[in-house]
């Protein structure tokens, strides 16, 4: 039983990784630190450029939203045209439904419409 307990304890114990820095020379450590600094600076510059592009996009969006009323007037005109088209469509559908009901009721002159 104690052999099984020892096997479980050994396999469940956390593995200890070697410290990669203890094998590096001081020159290698310095070169590694400089590489990490360079990569961090490059990433910071990338993030700054990306954020500047995002900010410009949001400013353009704001300008478009608050631009002259011509866009708003054109939109209102489109809404009115749509509503008029919709009313004509609803009227035509109501007339068609009336014709179908009349045709089914035996008034065959309405069947041809």
C-alpha positions as a Markdown table, in Angstrom:
| # | Residue | x | y | z |
|---|---|---|---|---|
| 1 | Unk | 0.0 | 0.0 | 0.0 |
| 2 | Unk | 2.8 | 2.4 | 0.8 |
| 3 | Unk | 4.4 | 1.9 | -2.7 |
| 4 | Unk | 1.0 | 2.8 | -4.3 |
| 5 | Unk | 0.7 | 5.9 | -2.1 |
| 6 | Unk | 4.3 | 6.9 | -3.0 |
| 7 | Unk | 3.6 | 6.5 | -6.7 |
| 8 | Unk | 0.5 | 8.6 | -6.5 |
| 9 | Unk | 2.3 | 11.3 | -4.6 |
| 10 | Unk | 5.2 | 11.4 | -7.1 |
| 11 | Unk | 2.9 | 11.5 | -10.1 |
| 12 | Unk | 0.6 | 14.2 | -8.6 |
| 13 | Unk | 3.4 | 16.4 | -7.4 |
| 14 | Unk | 3.9 | 19.6 | -9.4 |
| 15 | Unk | 6.7 | 19.3 | -11.9 |
| 16 | Unk | 9.6 | 21.6 | -11.3 |
| 17 | Unk | 10.8 | 23.4 | -14.5 |
| 18 | Unk | 14.4 | 24.4 | -14.8 |
| 19 | Unk | 15.0 | 28.1 | -14.6 |
| 20 | Unk | 16.3 | 29.0 | -18.1 |
| 21 | Unk | 18.1 | 32.1 | -16.8 |
| 22 | Unk | 20.5 | 30.1 | -14.5 |
| 23 | Unk | 22.2 | 28.7 | -17.6 |
| 24 | Unk | 22.6 | 32.0 | -19.4 |
| 25 | Unk | 25.7 | 34.1 | -19.2 |
| 26 | Unk | 25.4 | 37.7 | -18.2 |
| 27 | Unk | 25.9 | 38.7 | -21.8 |
| 28 | Unk | 23.1 | 36.4 | -22.9 |
| 29 | Unk | 20.8 | 37.8 | -20.2 |
| 30 | Unk | 21.5 | 41.3 | -21.3 |
| 31 | Unk | 20.8 | 40.5 | -24.9 |
| 32 | Unk | 17.6 | 38.7 | -23.9 |
| 33 | Unk | 16.4 | 41.7 | -21.8 |
| 34 | Unk | 17.2 | 44.1 | -24.7 |
| 35 | Unk | 15.2 | 41.9 | -27.2 |
| 36 | Unk | 12.2 | 41.9 | -24.8 |
| 37 | Unk | 12.4 | 45.7 | -24.5 |
| 38 | Unk | 12.6 | 46.1 | -28.3 |
| 39 | Unk | 9.6 | 43.8 | -28.8 |
| 40 | Unk | 7.7 | 45.7 | -26.1 |
| 41 | Unk | 8.5 | 49.1 | -27.7 |
| 42 | Unk | 7.4 | 47.8 | -31.2 |
| 43 | Unk | 4.1 | 46.5 | -29.7 |
| 44 | Unk | 3.5 | 49.8 | -27.9 |
| 45 | Unk | 4.0 | 51.7 | -31.2 |
| 46 | Unk | 1.7 | 49.3 | -33.0 |
| 47 | Unk | -1.0 | 49.7 | -30.3 |
| 48 | Unk | -0.7 | 53.5 | -30.5 |
| 49 | Unk | -1.1 | 53.6 | -34.3 |
| 50 | Unk | -4.0 | 51.2 | -34.1 |
| 51 | Unk | -5.7 | 53.3 | -31.4 |
| 52 | Unk | -5.1 | 56.5 | -33.4 |
| 53 | Unk | -6.8 | 54.9 | -36.4 |
| 54 | Unk | -9.7 | 53.8 | -34.3 |
| 55 | Unk | -10.0 | 57.4 | -32.8 |
| 56 | Unk | -10.0 | 58.9 | -36.3 |
| 57 | Unk | -12.7 | 56.5 | -37.4 |
| 58 | Unk | -14.9 | 57.5 | -34.4 |
| 59 | Unk | -14.3 | 61.2 | -35.1 |
| 60 | Unk | -15.4 | 60.7 | -38.7 |
| 61 | Unk | -18.5 | 58.8 | -37.5 |
| 62 | Unk | -19.3 | 61.7 | -35.2 |
| 63 | Unk | -18.8 | 64.3 | -38.0 |
| 64 | Unk | -21.1 | 62.3 | -40.3 |
| 65 | Unk | -23.8 | 62.1 | -37.6 |
| 66 | Unk | -23.7 | 65.8 | -36.9 |
| 67 | Unk | -23.2 | 66.9 | -40.5 |
| 68 | Unk | -25.5 | 69.3 | -42.3 |
| 69 | Unk | -29.2 | 68.7 | -42.3 |
| 70 | Unk | -29.2 | 67.6 | -46.0 |
| 71 | Unk | -28.7 | 64.0 | -45.0 |
| 72 | Unk | -31.5 | 64.3 | -42.5 |
| 73 | Unk | -33.8 | 66.0 | -45.0 |
| 74 | Unk | -33.0 | 63.3 | -47.6 |
| 75 | Unk | -33.8 | 60.6 | -45.1 |
| 76 | Unk | -37.1 | 62.3 | -44.2 |
| 77 | Unk | -38.0 | 62.4 | -47.9 |
| 78 | Unk | -37.2 | 58.8 | -48.3 |
| 79 | Unk | -39.3 | 57.9 | -45.2 |
| 80 | Unk | -42.3 | 59.9 | -46.6 |
| 81 | Unk | -41.9 | 58.2 | -50.0 |
| 82 | Unk | -41.8 | 54.8 | -48.4 |
| 83 | Unk | -44.9 | 55.5 | -46.3 |
| 84 | Unk | -46.7 | 56.7 | -49.5 |
| 85 | Unk | -45.6 | 53.5 | -51.4 |
| 86 | Unk | -46.7 | 51.4 | -48.4 |
| 87 | Unk | -50.2 | 53.1 | -48.3 |
| 88 | Unk | -50.6 | 52.4 | -52.1 |
| 89 | Unk | -49.6 | 48.8 | -51.6 |
| 90 | Unk | -52.0 | 48.3 | -48.7 |
| 91 | Unk | -54.8 | 49.9 | -50.8 |
| 92 | Unk | -54.1 | 47.6 | -53.7 |
| 93 | Unk | -54.0 | 44.6 | -51.5 |
| 94 | Unk | -57.3 | 45.5 | -49.9 |
| 95 | Unk | -58.9 | 45.9 | -53.4 |
| 96 | Unk | -57.4 | 42.6 | -54.5 |
| 97 | Unk | -58.8 | 40.8 | -51.3 |
| 98 | Unk | -62.2 | 42.3 | -52.0 |
| 99 | Unk | -62.1 | 41.1 | -55.6 |
| 100 | Unk | -61.1 | 37.6 | -54.5 |
| 101 | Unk | -64.0 | 37.5 | -52.0 |
| 102 | Unk | -66.4 | 38.7 | -54.7 |
| 103 | Unk | -65.1 | 36.1 | -57.2 |
| 104 | Unk | -65.6 | 33.4 | -54.6 |
| 105 | Unk | -69.1 | 34.7 | -53.9 |
| 106 | Unk | -70.0 | 34.1 | -57.5 |
| 107 | Unk | -69.4 | 37.6 | -59.0 |
| 108 | Unk | -67.2 | 36.2 | -61.8 |
| 109 | Unk | -66.5 | 39.6 | -63.4 |
| 110 | Unk | -64.1 | 40.2 | -60.4 |
| 111 | Unk | -62.1 | 37.1 | -61.1 |
| 112 | Unk | -60.3 | 38.6 | -64.0 |
| 113 | Unk | -58.8 | 41.5 | -62.1 |
